[in-house]
């Protein structure tokens, strides 16, 4: 019963969906994670990193040389009035 309470609290910390009975009575934590659990953990980590990145507002202006190169690329893609 105590392990179920621990599992419930862990589920609340890591999941936004209601727990299933399997979430509460799962086996010991020492078992290897399934591929789905690993993917879920990786996705959660990436979401948190992205959220932190946006919260810190570390977005900087585009370097000038990249802006010039993009302008050159897009200029070649534009349709001239004479061509339309």
HELIX and SHEET records of a PDB file:
HELIX    1   1 UNK A    2  UNK A   14  1                                  13    
HELIX    2   2 UNK A   21  UNK A   24  1                                   4    
HELIX    3   3 UNK A   35  UNK A   56  1                                  22    
HELIX    4   4 UNK A   64  UNK A   77  1                                  14    
HELIX    5   5 UNK A   81  UNK A   83  5                                   3    
END                                                                             
